[in-house]
Amino acid sequence: MSTPLAPGLFIRGFTPPLALADFRLVAFDMDSTLINIECVDEIAAAAGRKAEVAAITEAAMRGEITDFKDSLRRRVALLAGVSEAALHEVYERRLQLNPGVEAFVGACRAAGLKTLLVSGGFTYFSERVRHRLGLDFARANVLEVTDGHLTGRLLDRPWGDIVDGAEKRRVLLEVCELMGIDARQAIAVGDGANDLPMMSVAGLSIAFHGKPAVRGQAMVSIEQGGMERALEVLR
């Protein structure tokens, strides 16, 4: 049961404030968490298929489609033929950092936390967002491009094929192990059902304008305002 701490801010399972410096790592989802869009939906607009793709994305984020990998493959297949230049257009014209993201990331870095972006989205955007925010680590999916156009496929990587919920959890735990810390010293921030596995093992889970299933399970749920509101429970 969540308890309202302030308008649009809910907590469950702990009494604030927590010391931010007691944590060592913060892991972020990207689409609709660090940034204001779902990149796959905006790329689909260039193919005239945004409504079709966005409907699949929404169902996956709400947990109504449980096989994230299959849902992503279906969406990426619908992008076949889109010019690589469309990715640049999405980044330059549509993608913005969400309110409060820079303030919260800055506070985490100032407190000594390492920062991780782990996304079911695409490296074209995640690498740019990582550099923009000065994040330490990032993992996302790679779109296959041939002759300047998307093929509708993702490239296999040494660690696997697609970053889904299980991979997000595994990456968070792997980075914790590499840092020599317990997962309880990690914070996980997300909005969709595929973020729940990593949120479930972190010492603090934060839903940022999350889907109902995520709001219901997160220790902190920010439902109004920017991400800096997390600092109302962290000092």
ABEGO torsion letter per residue (X at the ends): XBBBABBGBBBBGBBOBBBAAABABBBBBABGAABABBAAAAAAAAAGAAAAAAAAAAAAAAGABABAAAAAAAAAAAABGBBAAAAAAAAAAABBBBBGAAAAAAAAAAAGBBBBBBBABBAAAAAAAAAAAGBABBBBBBBBBBGGBBAGBBBBBAAEABBBAAAAAAAAAAAAAAAGBBAAABBBBBABAAAAAAAAABABBBBBGBBAAAAAABABBBABEBAAAAAAABX
